């Protein structure tokens, strides 16, 4: 069985950046970029214009950015497998990484499998409908896009994330509606008060969006009051899911410590997990920022941490 000094599981900004740094350090990393579990390249592969990544004042398409990351990793000597990792065994070293058709031993491993935004299955919001054409799951990423400016925007959710997204969107929207199927927010008291007192935010209690409509982009939503059963059609410029994220960690089978939401825990100021020789980078360990640039930064950290750890262990 092939043995590698470093295996990286996951792609996207964190995985590819880790591969770039590790390859330049002559670690000859092997990266499993995924296949059936999600698009290789992560969440940016399903976005359109990215306007907040440094160095691209005119913006860049998400897939184009990830292709450039990948090409840079390959240029410096990273080996990439387009397959999913089915399981890992961190009980002994070298670690065993089992992919869809490949098994490899690894002295060190970086987990960079990201997190998936939770979405409801609402007519009009699916990938082949208005997803990324007015439907999004990240206000910070997409809220400033011209199609949302001066429009009525709808945020689905009732927790702190929904309130944060709504408040952020008030910078660009004419009005922001928080759609919540109950009559009380789940958000913390201080966040709930901010939403209720904000002049540009309106609460739609006991309500759900049943359908999103439009021609090329989102233009209308069908709202249903779950108490009265009343359905009404409203003008809309965009719909944002804000019901949380699910870190992609099921294949780890609880071998790494996580927080209650499933995000991998790392030692403060580093990418070290509770297992020596295993590191975590990107959204899989970041429930707070979840941005491409912060994921890339932690990918750099993970590669540097892994290189130093391997050197300390005398693994050349």
C-alpha positions in Angstrom: 0.0 0.0 0.0 1.3 3.5 -0.9 2.4 5.6 2.0 2.3 9.4 1.9 3.7 12.0 4.3 0.6 14.1 3.9 -2.9 13.4 2.7 -5.5 16.2 2.3 -9.1 15.3 2.4 -11.3 17.9 0.8 -10.9 20.6 -1.8 -12.2 24.2 -2.0 -10.1 27.2 -0.8 -8.9 25.3 2.3 -7.9 22.0 0.7 -6.3 23.5 -2.4 -4.4 26.2 -0.4 -3.1 23.5 2.0 -2.0 21.5 -1.1 -0.2 24.6 -2.6 1.8 25.2 0.6 2.5 21.5 1.3 3.6 21.0 -2.3 6.0 24.0 -2.2 7.4 22.5 1.0 8.2 19.3 -0.9 5.7 17.2 1.1 4.3 15.9 -2.2 0.7 15.9 -0.8 -2.1 13.6 -2.1 -5.4 15.4 -2.1 -8.8 13.7 -2.3 -10.9 16.4 -3.9 -14.3 14.6 -3.7 -16.7 13.4 -6.4 -20.2 12.1 -5.5 -20.3 13.8 -2.0 -20.2 17.2 -3.6 -18.6 19.2 -6.3 -14.8 19.2 -6.3 -13.9 22.8 -5.3 -16.5 23.1 -2.6 -19.3 25.6 -2.3 -17.8 28.1 -4.6 -18.4 25.7 -7.5 -22.1 26.5 -7.2 -21.7 30.3 -7.0 -21.6 32.8 -9.8 -19.8 36.1 -9.2 -17.3 36.3 -6.3 -16.7 40.0 -5.5 -15.1 39.9 -2.1 -12.0 37.7 -2.7 -8.9 39.9 -2.6 -7.1 40.5 -5.8 -10.1 40.5 -8.2 -11.5 44.1 -8.2 -13.8 43.2 -11.1 -14.9 39.9 -9.4 -14.4 36.4 -10.6 -16.7 33.4 -11.1 -16.5 30.9 -8.2 -15.7 27.9 -10.4 -12.9 29.9 -12.2 -11.4 30.8 -8.9 -11.3 27.2 -7.7 -9.9 26.0 -11.1 -7.0 28.5 -10.6 -6.5 27.2 -7.0 -6.4 23.6 -8.3 -4.0 24.4 -11.2 -1.6 26.1 -8.8 -1.6 23.1 -6.5 -0.8 20.8 -9.4 1.9 23.1 -10.7 3.9 22.8 -7.5 3.5 19.0 -7.3 0.4 18.1 -5.5 -1.3 14.8 -6.6 -5.1 15.0 -6.9 -7.6 12.2 -6.8 -11.2 13.0 -7.9 -12.9 10.6 -5.5 -14.5 10.7 -2.1 -13.0 9.4 1.1 -15.2 6.7 2.5 -13.5 6.2 5.8 -10.4 7.0 7.9 -8.7 5.1 10.6 -6.9 7.4 13.1 -6.5 4.7 15.8 -2.8 4.1 14.8 -0.1 5.6 12.7 0.4 5.6 9.8 -3.3 6.5 9.4 -5.4 4.7 6.9 -7.4 6.7 4.3 -9.9 4.7 2.3 -11.3 6.3 -0.8 -13.9 5.2 -3.3 -11.2 3.1 -5.1 -8.0 4.0 -3.4 -6.4 3.1 -0.1 -3.4 5.0 1.2 -1.4 5.3 4.4 -0.6 8.7 5.7 1.8 10.1 8.3 -0.3 13.2 8.6 -3.7 14.2 7.5 -5.5 17.6 6.9 -9.3 17.5 6.9 -10.8 20.2 4.7 -14.2 18.9 3.8 -16.1 22.1 4.5 -19.7 22.5 5.5 -23.0 22.4 3.5 -25.6 25.1 3.9 -28.9 23.7 5.0 -31.7 24.4 2.5 -35.4 23.6 2.4 -36.9 21.9 -0.6 -39.0 24.8 -1.8 -40.2 24.9 -5.4 -38.1 27.4 -7.3 -35.0 27.2 -5.1 -33.4 24.1 -6.4 -30.1 23.9 -8.2 -31.7 23.8 -11.7 -34.1 26.6 -10.8 -33.2 29.9 -9.1 -30.4 28.7 -6.9 -27.7 31.4 -7.3 -30.1 33.4 -9.5 -31.6 35.2 -6.6 -31.6 32.3 -4.1 -28.6 32.1 -1.8 -27.5 30.8 1.6 -24.9 33.5 2.3 -25.8 37.2 2.6 -22.2 38.2 3.3 -21.1 36.5 0.2 -23.9 37.6 -2.2 -25.8 40.4 -0.6 -23.9 43.2 -2.4 -24.6 41.7 -5.9 -26.4 44.2 -8.1 -29.5 42.1 -8.5 -30.3 42.4 -4.8 -29.9 46.2 -4.5 -33.0 48.2 -3.8 -35.2 45.1 -3.7 -37.4 43.4 -1.2 -35.4 40.5 0.2 -36.6 37.5 2.2 -34.6 35.6 4.8 -35.8 32.2 5.9 -35.0 31.3 9.5 -35.5 32.3 13.1 -32.1 32.1 14.9 -29.1 34.4 15.3 -27.9 33.6 11.8 -31.2 34.7 10.3 -31.1 38.0 12.2 -27.4 38.6 11.3 -28.1 37.9 7.6 -31.2 40.2 7.6 -29.3 43.1 9.3 -26.5 42.7 6.8 -28.9 42.8 3.9 -30.5 46.1 5.1 -27.4 47.8 3.6 -28.5 47.0 0.1 -32.3 46.1 0.2 -35.2 48.4 0.2 -36.8 46.1 2.8 -35.9 42.8 4.4 -38.5 40.3 5.6 -37.7 37.5 8.0 -39.9 34.5 7.3 -40.4 32.4 10.4 -42.9 29.5 10.8 -43.4 30.3 14.5 -44.5 33.4 16.3 -41.3 33.9 18.3 -37.6 34.0 17.2 -35.2 31.4 18.4 -32.4 34.0 18.3 -30.8 35.4 21.4 -32.7 38.2 23.2 -30.3 40.9 22.1 -30.3 39.8 18.4 -34.1 39.4 18.4 -34.4 43.0 19.7 -32.2 44.3 17.0 -34.3 42.7 14.3 -37.6 43.8 15.9 -36.4 47.4 16.2 -34.7 47.8 12.9 -36.7 50.1 10.6 -36.0 48.1 7.4 -36.8 44.7 8.8 -40.3 43.2 9.0 -41.2 40.0 10.7 -43.5 37.5 8.9 -44.7 35.3 11.8 -46.2 31.9 11.3 -45.2 32.0 7.7 -43.4 29.8 5.1 -42.4 30.4 1.5 -44.2 27.8 -0.6 -42.7 28.8 -4.0 -40.2 31.2 -5.6 -41.1 32.5 -9.0 -39.4 34.5 -11.8 -38.2 34.5 -15.3 -34.4 34.6 -15.4 -34.0 35.6 -11.7 -36.2 35.7 -8.6 -39.1 38.1 -9.0 -41.9 36.8 -6.6 -42.5 34.6 -3.7 -45.7 32.7 -2.6 -46.1 33.1 1.2 -48.4 31.0 3.3 -49.6 31.7 6.8 -49.5 28.3 8.6 -52.2 29.4 11.1 -54.8 30.9 8.8 -53.8 29.0 5.6 -53.8 32.3 3.7 -51.5 32.3 0.6 -50.3 35.6 -1.0 -48.0 36.5 -3.8 -45.4 39.2 -3.1 -42.7 41.0 -5.1 -39.2 39.7 -4.2 -35.7 40.4 -5.4 -34.1 37.5 -3.5 -34.5 34.7 -1.0 -31.8 33.7 1.6 -31.7 30.5 3.5 -30.4 31.1 7.1 -31.1 27.8 8.8 -27.6 26.8 9.6 -24.8 24.7 8.1 -23.9 21.0 8.4 -20.2 20.2 8.6 -19.1 17.4 6.3 -17.7 15.0 8.9 -19.8 11.9 8.8 -17.0 9.8 7.2 -14.8 10.5 10.3 -17.1 8.4 12.5 -16.6 10.5 15.6 -12.8 9.9 15.6 -12.1 13.6 16.1 -13.5 15.9 18.8 -16.3 18.2 17.6 -18.6 20.8 19.1 -22.3 20.0 19.6 -23.0 21.2 16.0 -20.4 18.8 14.6 -17.6 21.2 13.7 -14.1 19.8 14.4 -12.5 21.4 17.4 -8.9 22.7 16.9 -6.5 24.1 19.5 -6.7 27.9 19.7 -4.6 29.7 17.2 -3.8 26.5 15.2 -5.3 23.7 13.1 -4.3 20.9 15.5 -7.1 18.5 16.4 -7.2 16.2 19.4 -5.4 13.5 17.4 -1.7 14.0 16.9 -0.9 14.4 13.2 -4.4 15.3 12.1 -5.3 18.9 11.3 -8.5 20.6 10.2 -8.9 23.6 8.0 -11.7 25.7 6.4 -15.4 25.6 7.1 -15.3 22.1 8.7 -13.8 23.7 11.8 -15.2 27.3 11.4 -18.8 27.9 12.4 -18.2 31.6 12.6 -16.7 33.2 9.4 -17.3 30.6 6.6 -15.7 32.8 3.9 -13.4 31.7 1.1 -10.6 33.9 2.2 -10.7 32.7 5.8 -10.8 29.1 4.6 -7.8 29.7 2.4 -5.9 31.2 5.4 -6.6 28.2 7.6 -5.5 25.9 4.7 -2.2 27.7 4.8 -2.0 27.3 8.6 -2.8 23.6 8.3 0.0 22.9 5.8 2.5 24.8 7.9 1.3 23.0 11.1 1.6 19.7 9.3 5.1 20.5 7.9 6.4 21.5 11.3 4.8 18.5 13.0 6.3 16.0 10.5 9.7 17.7 11.0 9.4 17.4 14.8 8.5 13.8 14.4 11.6 13.2 12.3 9.5 12.2 9.2 11.4 13.6 6.2 
